[in-house]
């Protein structure tokens, strides 16, 4: 038995037998999942620049597979949604958020449920069959972030990082044969809290280990990397990239936040409704994020795209449409691909009850 297997077996057996975590040695990440070798990041390959530019206008399949269980947040990744991709002038790029952590064993091996893997296979392969480019990520590993749990799938703290890496080993191996030109891996959505660069565990360290895990089975596949603080542009100066040419960067932007998240129950402090868009000051805040991201990513030597932006449904539709068009025009003026958050829920461009696009949003984002 290899040292890696022996360590995982020891921890798994101890947990199964009801032993308390202090009686079990924490797994050695350096032994099981070492970081990338030290060295300067070489900058992006020409293929990465071409691949990033080709993402164009995209959409997030949000509130589906990243819910605690698919359907719990009101949506499933149905054929109705999948069939929209590439139709009626709609996008051909999809960011697919997945909550793997709720479907993996609670030990260090983090064995992903075969039935859930098969479900992700089904959605992914249907999207690829439509000629779509898919960014497959890991989303909402709440305990890793230090966030309040919205399910009971908690594990001992000492296992959080090793489970993250064990899940990525399985994901990378399972999809290694999928098209390199149309499937990209994104190790984690919006790192923050415990794994942020200002927290107890460095995102840079965990990221380096994740890239090495993925490279064992996918030596040249595009890996999408975002900075800490919820993929904030302000965290880009702290991002340390591993020495790999096949990387693409991403940031998220919801400025002006008082407008985009007005009335959202999960935001504290609550943002009152009635906010309009888009004043001169608001436009300046929106474009400042893009300009800073361009400067930082140029310094790092890698292309980037905006992985999330959007306005919640409590804003008036005319204002949401103005925001969407202003952001689209600002990003495209800078040559930036983008992904709206999201398809068919509270930020959605599609109304799942009416089975139709919300035309003002659709026109602002994907129209002429």
SULSULBEL-V842348 format. One record per helix or strand of 3 or more residues. SS is the DSSP state (2 for helix, 1 for strand). FROM is the first residue (numbers start at 1). TO is the last residue. If there is no record, write none. Layout:
ss	from	to
SS	FROM	TO
SS	FROM	TO
This chain:
ss	from	to
2	3	16
2	21	23
2	29	32
2	46	53
1	57	60
2	79	82
1	93	96
2	100	103
2	114	129
1	133	137
2	142	145
2	157	174
1	183	186
2	193	195
2	203	217
1	223	226
2	228	231
2	233	238
1	247	252
2	257	260
2	280	300
1	304	309
2	317	333
1	338	340
2	359	366
